[in-house]
Amino acid sequence: MRTNEVLARLEAAVIALGDIDVSAWPDDTLKEQLGELSAALVALDASLSRIADGVRARGLRIEEPVPA
């Protein structure tokens, strides 16, 4: 996959995740989905850590963008 495609997919994922507001979910729904949500969050954390570690392994820093 080309770099531009990867970055576009990553940006789309960030946008999709930004649309999630579990505070708006009813308690019953959150409890029903908690196992699946937890698995997704753990997998996402592992993927982001792997990518960040790969960047750092090349001697680069991951920095938070400064707001314009």
C-alpha positions in Angstrom: 0.0 0.0 0.0 1.3 3.4 -0.9 2.2 5.9 1.8 -0.5 8.4 0.8 -3.1 5.6 1.1 -1.9 4.6 4.5 -2.0 8.1 5.8 -5.5 8.7 4.3 -6.7 5.5 6.0 -5.1 6.5 9.3 -6.8 10.0 9.1 -10.1 8.4 8.3 -9.7 6.1 11.4 -8.9 9.1 13.6 -12.1 10.9 12.3 -14.2 7.8 12.9 -12.8 7.4 16.4 -13.5 11.1 17.1 -17.2 10.4 16.4 -17.4 7.9 19.3 -18.9 9.3 22.5 -19.5 6.5 25.0 -20.8 9.0 27.5 -23.9 9.1 25.3 -24.4 5.4 25.3 -27.0 4.0 27.7 -25.4 2.0 30.5 -27.0 -1.3 29.3 -25.5 -0.8 25.8 -22.1 0.0 27.2 -22.2 -3.1 29.5 -23.3 -5.2 26.5 -20.5 -3.9 24.3 -17.8 -3.6 26.9 -16.0 -6.9 25.9 -15.9 -6.0 22.3 -15.0 -2.4 23.0 -12.2 -3.4 25.3 -10.7 -5.8 22.7 -10.8 -3.1 20.1 -9.1 -0.6 22.4 -6.4 -3.0 23.3 -5.8 -3.9 19.7 -5.7 -0.2 18.8 -3.3 0.5 21.6 -1.0 -2.3 20.4 -1.0 -1.1 16.8 -0.3 2.5 17.7 2.5 1.4 20.0 4.0 -0.7 17.3 3.9 2.2 14.8 5.3 4.6 17.4 8.1 2.2 18.3 9.0 1.8 14.6 9.3 5.6 14.3 11.4 5.9 17.4 13.6 3.0 16.3 14.6 5.1 13.4 15.8 7.8 15.7 12.8 10.1 15.2 10.6 11.7 17.8 6.8 11.7 17.8 5.7 15.2 18.7 2.3 16.6 19.3 1.4 19.2 16.6 1.4 22.8 17.8 -2.0 24.4 17.2 -2.0 27.1 14.6 
